[in-house]
Amino acid sequence: MKITVMDDDNTANVNALIAGVRQFNVEHMGPETSQPLSVVAHDKSGKLIAGIAGCTIYDNFLRIPISIRS
């Protein structure tokens, strides 16, 4: 085995890694059902000041105990 640390965007390697993870997930968790997801912060005037955006995977990554749900 040869491990290489790269500081460039090698699209072929990245795409192969993503494809491998997705295939593993499908085999163990079923078809992917991703949805857009974002978390944003606005100042008092409503101006967007920060945020993060992405997608969910399998829609089952958030746990909220029933005792604190309203």
C-alpha positions, 0 to 999 in steps of 0.5 A: 500500500502507498499512501499519498497526501495531495494538496491539489484538486485531483478530480478523478481521485475525489470522484472515485472516493465519492462513488465508493462511499455512495456505493457502500452506503447504498449496499448497507442503507438503501437508496440515497434520499438527499435533500437540500439543507442550510443553516443561516444567521441573519443580523437584527435587520435581516441581512444574511451574515453567515451560513452553511449549505449542503445536502442531507443523506438518508434523512436520518441523522438528527435525533431529538428525544421525545421529552424535549420536543414541543 
